[in-house]
Amino acid sequence: MDKPMYVCNCNGIREKAVHEAIAAGAGRPCDVFLANKCRAQCGRCVPEMQELIERQTQQFKVAAE
């Protein structure tokens, strides 16, 4: 079994929580933080969150075609 991967260490946000926020409509990292009732601390996670958002959004678009 895979270990849960942390995207944001400062707030303890795991990759699963990011994907859930995106599925619920998050389109920007700030939306992911809002969905997890926190805000960016050091900001090192923002580029990875943005990449996950772009990747999952693209997958949604392909699935809708």
Secondary structure, DSSP 8 states (H G I E B T S, - for coil): -----EEETTTTEEHHHHHHHHHTT--SHHHHHHHTT---SS-TTHHHHHHHHHHHHHHHHHHH-
